[in-house]
């Protein structure tokens, strides 16, 4: 009777461990559905604020257009994934970090462009706009 009881207890422990792991995963994924302000904060942590220091205003505008396009693409992928059962998990695992990163890049670009008084119409030449 001793060995079979040990096997049953180990099975229960493994089932309990799986249940706890699933609960922790669900709780952590629930934290992934945050508002856009929190997503922007996370994105800023992932973005390098000095990345665009050597870009001129025209180059900043080109990169901004590309990042805006990428942000729309990732947002559409998230919406599409969340339509399916279990899609929130896929969206959280596959796309939310990329979305946060892109949003952080856009924020850094906006800040850099504002600091340099760039506008869409302004065309500076050279490697860096010096003000």
Secondary structure as GFF3:
##gff-version 3
##sequence-region A 1 131
A	DSSP	alpha_helix	2	30	.	.	.	ID=ss1
A	DSSP	alpha_helix	36	46	.	.	.	ID=ss2
A	DSSP	alpha_helix	57	83	.	.	.	ID=ss3
A	DSSP	alpha_helix	87	94	.	.	.	ID=ss4
A	DSSP	alpha_helix	96	115	.	.	.	ID=ss5
###
